[in-house]
Amino acid sequence: MTDRRKWLDATERDVQRLEDRERMPAGWFGLAFYGGTVGLLFIVPIVAGAYLGRWLDGLWPGYSVRWTVSGIVLGIAIGSYNAFQFMRRKQ
């Protein structure tokens, strides 16, 4: 292998490493960014479902927690779907 070919191979590896680093945030920043984003995408629908369910339970005296539990379960389903779609797009 010639010196020129070795130099080209090393340059290609360096370019590939730089492109990989640009795609993914590094270290603690990446963990905080992705963890926080996925957390919000998951938690916000659950909290919204709980509040909506609690409000609906307050409208009718016979319903104690039926709508609240239903709202939380629906929020978990929506939050899971949101987090899954976000992670799938980021890969």
MODAKA-V160898 format. One line per field, one symbol per residue. psi: psi as a letter, one per 30 degrees, with the letter a starting at -180 (. if undefined). A space follows every 10 residues. Layout:
# MODAKA-V160898
psi: ???
This chain:
# MODAKA-V160898
psi: kleeeeeeee eeeeeeeeee eeekklbeee eeeeeeeeee feeeeeeeee eeeeeeefek ffjegeeeee eeeeeeeeee eeeeeeeeff .
